[in-house]
Amino acid sequence: MGELTDKVKAAGNKTAGSVKEAIGRNNDDPQLEAEGKAQKAKGSAQDVAGSVKGALGDDI
């Protein structure tokens, strides 16, 4: 179950990060763009965690 939860959260963070990054770029707001990039990175890390949990089991 942890794998699915992590992957869903990852998808949400990647999507939200992409939106923030695009809005920041279009509005010339480097802070918002950086927040978006950071949120996308968080989503990528969650995706990896979900994959590891899937491979090793949810006990980790």
Contact map, one row per residue, 1 for C-alpha under 8 A:
111110000000000000000000000000000000000000000000000000000100
111111000000000000000000000000000000000000000000010010000100
111111100000000000000000000000000000000000000000111111000100
111111110000000000000000000000000000000000000000010000000000
111111111000000000000000000000000000000000000000010000000000
011111111100000000000000000000000000000000000110110000000000
001111111110000000000000000000000000000000000110011000000000
000111111111000000000000000000000000000000000000000000000000
000011111111100000000000000000000000000000100100000000000000
000001111111110000000000000000000000000001111110000000000000
000000111111111000000000000000000000000000100010000000000000
000000011111111100000000000000000000000000100000000000000000
000000001111111110000000000000000000001101100000000000000000
000000000111111111000000000000000000001111110000000000000000
000000000011111111100000000000000000000100000000000000000000
000000000001111111110000000000000001001100000000000000000000
000000000000111111111000000000000011111100000000000000000000
000000000000011111111100000000000001100100000000000000000000
000000000000001111111110000000000001000000000000000000000000
000000000000000111111111000000011011000000000000000000000000
000000000000000011111111100000011111100000000000000000000000
000000000000000001111111110000001000000000000000000000000000
000000000000000000111111111010011000000000000000000000000000
000000000000000000011111111111111101000000000000000000000000
000000000000000000001111111111001000000000000000000000000000
000000000000000000000111111110000000000000000000000000000000
000000000000000000000011111110000000000000000000000000000000
000000000000000000000001111111000000000000000000000000000000
000000000000000000000011111111111000000000000000000000000000
000000000000000000000001100111111100000000000000000000000000
000000000000000000000001000011111110000000000000000000000000
000000000000000000011011000011111111000000000000000000000000
000000000000000000011111100011111111100000000000000000000000
000000000000000000001001000001111111110000000000000000000000
000000000000000010011000000000111111111000000000000000000000
000000000000000111111001000000011111111100000000000000000000
000000000000000011001000000000001111111110000000000000000000
000000000000000010000000000000000111111111000000000000000000
000000000000110110000000000000000011111111100000000000000000
000000000000111111000000000000000001111111110000000000000000
000000000000010000000000000000000000111111111000000000000000
000000000100110000000000000000000000011111111100000000000000
000000001111110000000000000000000000001111111110000000000000
000000000100010000000000000000000000000111111111000000000000
000000000100000000000000000000000000000011111111100000000000
000001101100000000000000000000000000000001111111110000000000
000001100110000000000000000000000000000000111111111000000000
000000000000000000000000000000000000000000011111111100000000
001001000000000000000000000000000000000000001111111110000000
011111100000000000000000000000000000000000000111111111000000
001000100000000000000000000000000000000000000011111111100000
001000000000000000000000000000000000000000000001111111111000
011000000000000000000000000000000000000000000000111111111111
001000000000000000000000000000000000000000000000011111111100
000000000000000000000000000000000000000000000000001111111000
000000000000000000000000000000000000000000000000000111111111
000000000000000000000000000000000000000000000000000111111111
111000000000000000000000000000000000000000000000000011011111
000000000000000000000000000000000000000000000000000010011111
000000000000000000000000000000000000000000000000000010011111
